[in-house]
């Protein structure tokens, strides 16, 4: 069984008289209020990015376990749970927690899947999908224990990992690896820059070029910043910016 085979029934309805789980989730998301304007195309692109990440994890698992590749029930469990995870965050990542939880309930109800815990306060958003066995695991179980030396407690560059930072970093990483543009929205001090910087520094082949925008920012200032990292290259009739060779041929 392949990843695509495992989720096909949830993506495309076999009964023409009913809609699929993905279609129901998409219509739900389009009817809700988001922090920014959304579109059907944009939501589906976000879903594609997360699904590609899941397929990549399955491939990586097989490469690391040639004698015990992901097949049968293992693949079925992982693929279906990863689809629910992807639907939740691609369709409601820009919505409120109330809407996320409503979508989480819809996904569980429509798919017939159960959470590991009977706690009514738990939501699908509280869990990640383990590639090792295809089961759900609490995000909080992934938070590493951090010990901070007393003289560094007041340091501004110390990042204390929490459930939210682990969750956000994992999901952001999937979108960034797909090289899709994105915007992080949130109030000042909510950790947007810190989280994004942390994820970018952990992604191979990515060079971080920081730009601070204000009323005095001009196109010339932006292009000067790019000039520190890029060169102009002619491709056919177009001229594009590419990373300089010193940053590596596969840099982005």
N, C-alpha and C positions, 0 to 999 in steps of 0.2 A: 504494500500500500504506500502511495506517495503522499506528500503534504497536500497537493491539489486534490487528490482523490478523497482524502479524509474530510476536507471542508466543502466539497462540491455541493452536497445536499443543503448546506447552510447558506451558500452563496446563490445558488440557482434552484428555485423551487421545481420539484418534479411534477407537481400538480398545477396545471395552468389556472386552476380556480383559486389558488392561494398565492401569497407572496412569500419570498424567502426571508430569512432572519436578517440578512444584510439590507434588503430593501426596506424592511420594517424599521430597522435602526436608522437608516438614512432619512426616511421620512420623519421619524421622530426628531432627529437632530435638526432638520431643516425647519421644523415648526417651533423650535425653542429660541430663547434669547441668548446670544453669545456676546462676548466682550467686543468683538469686531464683526463686521459684515461677513457672512459666509456664503459659499456657493456649493452646488452639488459637485462641481468639478474639483474644487479645492478640498472638500472632505474626502472624496475618493482618492485624490493624490496622496493625502495624508495616510489613508488606509493602505494604499499600495506600498508606501515607504515602510510601514511597520510590518506588513506581510513579507516583504523582501528580507527584512531583518530576521524574521522568524525562519524563513527558508535558509538563510545564511547560517543561522545557528544550528539547524539540523544537519547541513552539509559539514560544518566544522566538527560537529559531534561525530559524524561518521568517519571523518578523516582521522580523528584522534582515537577512535575505537573500531579499527578495521575488523576485529573479530566479533564485535558485538554491535553491529550497526543498528540504527533506529528503524525498526520495522514493526509491522503488526500493531498490537495494542499500544505500544510505546509511541509510535508515530501518530496513531489515531488520537491518543490523549493529548499529546503535545500540540498537534495542529489545531484541534478544535478549541483548546483552551487559549492558544495563542491568537486565534481568530477573535475570540471574545475580548481578550486583552486589547487587541488592535482596534476593534470597533469602539470600545469604550473611550480610548484615549484619542483616536483620530476624529471621532464624531462629537465628543464632549470635552475635549481638552481645553477648549476655549469657552466653556460654559461654567456655571456655578457648581458648587459641590452638590447642591440639591438636585440639579438636572443630571449630573453625573450619576448620582445614586438612583435616580429614576430610570436612566438608561441601563444601568447595571442590573436593576430588577427585571427590566424587559428582556435583556439578553439571557439571564438565567432562566426566566420563566419560559421563554420561547425555545431555548435549546434543551431544556430539561436537565441542565447541569446543576450540581449541588456544590455549595461551598464546604470546605473541610470542617468548618466550625458551625455549631448550631446557634451561636451568639447572634441575636437579631440586630445587634449594633454593627456587625461586620458587613462589608460590602465587597463586591468584586474588585473595587478600586484599592482595597487593602491588600491585594494579593498580586504576586508576580508568578510567572510560569517557569518552572524548572526544566531546563532542557535535559537534565540527567534522567528524569523519569516521567516527564510530561505532566506532573502534578502541580497543584497550586501551593505556594508558600507565602506566608506573610512577609510583606516588605520589611516590617520591623525586625524580622529574623536575619535580614541581610545587613543591618546596620552594624558596622564594626565598633568594637570598644576602643575608645581613644583616651589616652592619658596625656594631659597637658602639664608641662612643667610650670611651677608657680610663677616664674618670672615672665612667662609667655601668655599668661591669662588675659592681659590687657592688649596684646598684640592685635592689630587690625587685619593681619593677613592669615590668622588662624581660622580654619574652617572646621566647625564641629559637625560631623556627619549626623544627619537625622533621617527619619523615614522619608520625609519630603525631599531632601536632597538626593537620596539614593533613587527614589522613584523618578524625580524630574531628570536626573542625569541619565538614567537608563533610556527613558523615552526620547529625550533630546538627542542622545547619541544616535538612535535609530534614524531620526529625521535628518541629522547632519550627515550621516554616512551615505544617505541617498542623494546628498548634495541638493536638497530642496531648500528654497528660501523660506525663512520663517521669522516671525516677530514674537518676542516675549512681552507680554503685557502684565503690569502689576504696579502697585503703589511703590513709592520710594522706600528703599530699605528692605524690600521683600526678597532680595537675593538673586535678581535677574542676572546682573553682570557676573557675580561670583559663580553662579551655577553654569552659565554659558562658558565662561573662561575655563572653568575646571573641566568641562566636557571637551572643549576644543583642544586643550593641552593633552588630553588622553587619547585623542583620535590620531592615528598614524597618517602622515602625509598632509597634515593640515597646518598651515602657518597662520597665526593670529595677527591680523592688522587692525589695530584699534583706531576708531574714528569718533571724535567727540563733536556732536553737532550743536550749533547755537545759531543765533541770528546773524553772527558774523562769519559763519562758515560759507565759503564760496567754492564753486567748482574747481578753481585753481588749487585751493588747499587740499581738496580731496584727491586730485590727480597727483599732487606732489607726494602725498602719502603712498598712493599706489606705486609711484615711481621708485620708491625704496625697495619694493618687493617684486615688481613686475617689469616686463619689457614688452614693447609692441611687436607683434608678429602678424605677418600678412597670411591669411588663409583664404585662397581664392580671391574673391572681390572684396573681402572684409579684412579689417585690421582689428585684432583682438589683443587683450592683455593676458600674458601668461607669466607664471612665476619664473624668476631668474634661475639659471641653471644651478647656481650655488645652493639653492634651496632644495634641489632634487627634482628629477624628471617627473615624478608622480605627485608632486606637491600640489596642493589646492588652496 
